[in-house]
Every structure is written in C-alpha cells, then in structure tokens.
Amino acid sequence: MSSLPFPLSTLGSDSRRLLHGRGGLYVALEHVAIDWFAPVLLVTLYADKETNSPLLQSILTEIKNTPAIAALVVQKRYLPKAPKSILYGKLPTQVFAEESGLRYHLNLDRNQNHGFFLDMKAGRDWVRSQASGQRVLNLFAYTCSLSVAAIAGGAESVLNLDMASNALSTGRRNHHLNFESALSEKARYLPHDLFKSWGRLVREAPYDLVLIDPPSQQGKSFQVEKDYPKILRRLPELITPQSHILACLNSPHHDESFLTNLFKDYHNLGRLSPSLGFEDSQPAAALKCISFAAG
Ligand SMILES: C[S@@+](CC[C@H](N)C(=O)[O-])C[C@H]1O[C@@H](n2cnc3c(N)ncnc32)[C@H](O)[C@@H]1O
C-alpha cells in the first residue's frame, strides 16, 4: 500500500496533476503541486516547510516500486529564480506534455516555467470541440496550447498573440510537433503587447472564436481590473453576432462575477468544469473559464 496521498500506480502516458495542494483538499500540503509528465514526476514546492523533506523521502521510497518513473524533478518556487533539481534518475533529452493524443514541448531542465498549463485541459477540450471551420483569435497565447487544440479540432485559422516571442517560438514548434506543414501553417503568430497593437487584429477581423486567457497579474503588462475591461471595449471590433468567446481568469481575488459582469451584454453559456486533478475547496478562487455567445 502506498503511503502517498496520490496514486503512482495508475500513471499512464497522458500528463496530469496528481496533487493540487492549492486546491485546499490536502491538509498541510497547500504549498505543494505534483505533476506527471511521462516519464518524469515534477514536484513544485511553493514554501520552505519542515514537511518537505519527509514528503520527498516518501516519494523517493515509492518511486523504487514504480518503473514508469525515470526521474524526479523538484522545483523550489519559493527561492529566487525558482531553481529545479533532479532528485532521482536522469532527465530524458526531451520530455513532452501529452494530452488527448497531442504533444507539447516542455522545459524541465531550466529554472523557469516549463511551458504547459495542465489546468487548461478543460479549455483545450472545449476549444477542440468548438473549432471546426472557425477563424480563431488566441489572445495571451503563451506556447499556443489552445491553438494546437483548435487546429486538431479543425479550425480554419488561428492568430496567436503574446508579448513573449520566446513562448510563441515554442508555440510554433508545438504545431510542427503535431501537424504536417499544411495544418501548421493555419497558425500565425503576433509577438506584440496587446494594448499597444490592436491595428492588425482589427484588420484581420472578424473571428468566430476569441480566446482570452491573461495572467492574473503581470507587472505593468496586465492588471486584471484595469486591463480586462479594455479588452471588452475593443471586442465588438473583432467579432460578429455569431461569434463565441472563451474568457478565462486565474485570479484567486476575483470570483466568477468579475467575468459575468464584464460580459453582461453577452449570453453566458456556462463555466467549464475544472480539469481532472484541479478540484478545489473554493471554486470561486480557482481558474474560471466561461464561454459566451456574442448575439
Ligand atoms: C496565462 S498565460 C496564457 C496561457 C495560455 N493561454 C495557455 O493555454 O498555455 C498568460 C500570457 O499572457 C502574456 N501577456 C501578459 N501581458 C500581455 C500583454 N499585455 N500583451 C500580450 N501578452 C501578454 C504572457 O506573456 C503570458 O504568456
């Protein structure tokens, strides 16, 4: 019997969160996240606690009975630059996030974000189911996982905008990883600060599906209360009455009503259920993704 509060025996090839401490459902583990990116187990620690060492020791003991795990990586988010270290095994040259038959590049060897948000699986599934024949605008695209899902779902085109050109370069590689060139070319990339460059977005409008997944707070680049309303003011120039919008927000300080108030002139089609592994004792504080219809 495992002494761990999450299963290691059922690891498959799909990436998933095994323990979501921030969701408040695991006593004394609120500062821990454990993710599976086959064949690597990633433990993220958000605070320096006395319990960290015994937890890592139990995982190491359990790993010896779990041949599927090739390496254990620990990231200490509470330290400057959030360093990662390998506690067990050897990191394969290339590790991918895998999900629903699609793959995404990961950076597990660098001290930074690894490039794939597991909690957006519900969003990717929704986009894939809606995208057939659609012209998609993906705002705050990061490494373009929503774009890959859209193209897998048959999108006609996707325009990906993000101010981080490195993230968009990974996004381009993510398309080539999954699709032959004719399909990859359906995605295009705009490395711009959204609030400095609406011109090209408006010229290429309208879009059938607009995806909005900003950070909760990012220096001067994005502040929820000030900047989300700016997007709403420009939205009518980008859509038609038939368009749909997926609006997301991952701020623990804003509940669902922040989005529903902003989109009060749109039809609320409902909030997506949390992705598997991201259940939360306080759903209002967790990631919110709500779909709206324009007309
Ligand atoms: C939460 S991530 C998006 C995740 C992405 N939707 C996914 O599913 O992987 C937020 C992104 O917003 C970008 N960003 C923040 N402020 C921005 C701005 N003013 N203009 C354009 N991109 C911005 C960041 O570079 C970051 O990549």
The ligand as an SDF file (V2000), in Angstrom:
LIG
                    3D

 27 29  0  0  0  0  0  0  0  0999 V2000
   -1.7540   32.5240  -18.5050 C   0  0  0  0  0  0  0  0  0  0  0  0
   -0.5790   32.7200  -19.8000 S   0  0  0  0  0  0  0  0  0  0  0  0
   -1.5270   32.1210  -21.1350 C   0  0  0  0  0  0  0  0  0  0  0  0
   -1.6210   30.6060  -21.1980 C   0  0  0  0  0  0  0  0  0  0  0  0
   -2.1140   30.0470  -22.4960 C   0  0  0  0  0  0  0  0  0  0  0  0
   -3.4300   30.5100  -22.8360 N   0  0  0  0  0  0  0  0  0  0  0  0
   -2.0770   28.5110  -22.4660 C   0  0  0  0  0  0  0  0  0  0  0  0
   -3.1340   27.8780  -22.5030 O   0  0  0  0  0  0  0  0  0  0  0  0
   -0.9890   27.9430  -22.3710 O   0  0  0  0  0  0  0  0  0  0  0  0
   -0.5430   34.4640  -19.9910 C   0  0  0  0  0  0  0  0  0  0  0  0
    0.2930   35.0220  -21.1330 C   0  0  0  0  0  0  0  0  0  0  0  0
   -0.0380   36.4060  -21.2760 O   0  0  0  0  0  0  0  0  0  0  0  0
    1.0740   37.0660  -21.8300 C   0  0  0  0  0  0  0  0  0  0  0  0
    0.8670   38.5230  -21.6340 N   0  0  0  0  0  0  0  0  0  0  0  0
    0.7970   39.2050  -20.4680 C   0  0  0  0  0  0  0  0  0  0  0  0
    0.5180   40.5050  -20.7000 N   0  0  0  0  0  0  0  0  0  0  0  0
    0.4020   40.6590  -22.0500 C   0  0  0  0  0  0  0  0  0  0  0  0
    0.1160   41.7650  -22.8960 C   0  0  0  0  0  0  0  0  0  0  0  0
   -0.0910   42.9950  -22.4020 N   0  0  0  0  0  0  0  0  0  0  0  0
    0.0800   41.5530  -24.2430 N   0  0  0  0  0  0  0  0  0  0  0  0
    0.3110   40.3260  -24.7490 C   0  0  0  0  0  0  0  0  0  0  0  0
    0.5960   39.2350  -23.9860 N   0  0  0  0  0  0  0  0  0  0  0  0
    0.6310   39.3910  -22.6520 C   0  0  0  0  0  0  0  0  0  0  0  0
    2.2580   36.4680  -21.1080 C   0  0  0  0  0  0  0  0  0  0  0  0
    3.4320   36.6370  -21.8870 O   0  0  0  0  0  0  0  0  0  0  0  0
    1.8080   35.0050  -20.9670 C   0  0  0  0  0  0  0  0  0  0  0  0
    2.3640   34.2140  -21.9920 O   0  0  0  0  0  0  0  0  0  0  0  0
  1  2  1  0
  2  3  1  0
  2 10  1  0
  3  4  1  0
  4  5  1  0
  5  6  1  0
  5  7  1  0
  7  8  2  0
  7  9  1  0
 10 11  1  0
 11 12  1  0
 11 26  1  0
 12 13  1  0
 13 14  1  0
 13 24  1  0
 14 15  1  0
 14 23  1  0
 15 16  2  0
 16 17  1  0
 17 18  1  0
 17 23  2  0
 18 19  1  0
 18 20  2  0
 20 21  1  0
 21 22  2  0
 22 23  1  0
 24 25  1  0
 24 26  1  0
 26 27  1  0
M  CHG  2   2   1   9  -1
M  END
$$$$
